[in-house]
Amino acid sequence: QVQVVESGGGLVQAGGSLRLSCAASGSIFSINAVGWYRQGPGKQREWVGVIGSGGSTNVADSVNGRFTISRDNVKNTVYLQMNSLKPEDTAVYYCKVVVLMDRAPRDYWGQGTQVTVSS
């Protein structure tokens, strides 16, 4: 009973920036972590980064130094700030919200948002 909605995708030129949002609503009692993933054309889904319950973040080497994950606890929203975008960043970006329910982690996925980086 958790809904995850992603937004913020679009078309941007190489070197530009986008900020993706992942908003969670519903029966949220405790969010353990929120992860970002992406799947480019002809590629498998790739882990992009994660933000833990304490606010610590970790990102993949491929985006390290360019992407930053942050959160707004009041809005139950996690952001993926993407700077210095490259064409290889083109993908559908998904977020996964891990919610603790009765101390059991449950995964909820967003629908994905398309990011296209033109050269």
N, C-alpha and C positions, 0 to 999 in steps of 0.2 A: 504493500500500500504506500509505496514511495514513488513519486514521480520525479523524473529527472529530465530537464529541458535544457538543451544547449542552444546557444545563439552566438552571433558575432562573426560567423564565417562570411566569406565573400571573395572577391577578386582583388588582388593587390599586386603591384609591381615588385620585382625583386628589389630587396633593400628596404621595403616598406614594413609596416607594422600592422598587426591586428590584435585585438583582445577578445578572446573567447570567454563566454560565460557558461557556467554550469549551475543551474538553479535546482535545488531539491525542495520538494514539498511533500506533505502527507504525514505519515506516521513516523516521524523522525524523533528519536529520543537521544541518540548518541551516534554521531558520525565518527567512525574509526579512522577513515582515510578516504581521500578522493584521488583517483588516478586518471591520468589522461593517456589516451591511446590514439593512434592514427593508422589508417590503412590507405596507402597510395595505390594508384592504378597498377594492377598486376602484381601487387605485393601483399605479403601477409601483414596481419595486424602487428603493430609495433608499439611497445611501451614508450611513452614520452616522458612522463614524470609523475610524481605523487606528492601530495601534501598530507602529512599525518595529523592526528588529532591535536597534537601539541603545536602545530604550525610549522614543523620542520619540513623541508622540501628536498627533493632529489629529482634530478632530471637525467635523461639519457645523454650519453656523450655527444650524440649527433646534434643536440640542441643546446648543449651546455654553453653558457655565456650569451645565448640569444633569447632563450625562453625563460620565463619566470612564472612561478605559480604562487598565487596568493588567495586569500579567502576573506569573506565578510560573514562573520558568524551570525550577525543579526539577520541578514538576508538569506542565510543558508546558501550562499553562492560562492563558488570557487572560480577563479579567473586564471586563464592562461594567456599571459602577455607574450606575444611573439614579435620579436624585433629582428631586423636584418634578415628578413625572409628570403629564402632561396627557392628556386623552382622545384627542387627536390623535396621541399616541405609540402608540396601539393598533395592533399589527401583529405579523406573524410576523418574528422576528429571526433572522438568519442570521450565522454567522461564516465567513470564508474564510481558510484558512491557506495561505500561500504558502511552499512549501518549495523550497529549492534542492537539486536533484539533478543531479550532474555539471555544476554551474554553470548549470543550466537551471531557471528558475522553473516550478513546477507548482502549480496551484490545487486545493485540496480544500475542499469545502463541508460544513458541518454540515447536519443535517436541519431545523433551524429550531425555535424555541420560541415559543409564543404568549404575547404580553403583551397583556393587556386592562386598560385604565384606565377605570374608571367615574367618572361625574360625580356 
